[in-house]
């Protein structure tokens, strides 16, 4: 199994690399990429990515 890494970029997104299960507020699986970038600013046109 590969290592999971979460990197918080200064003034940027959170980068998640490796296996992680991401679900929405209803518990449904969210599409995933490796790595994936998660927005922290709230201005993404494709929230939360």
RATACOR-V681807 format. One line per field, one symbol per residue. ss: DSSP state (2 for helix, 1 for strand, 0 for the rest). psi: psi as a letter, one per 40 degrees, with the letter a starting at -180 (. if undefined). A space follows every 10 residues. Layout:
BEGIN
ss=???
psi=???
END
This chain:
BEGIN
ss=0000111100 0001111000 0010000010 0000011100 000000000
psi=hiihhhhhhh faihhhhahh hhiaeeeihi iiihiihhhe eeeiefie.
END
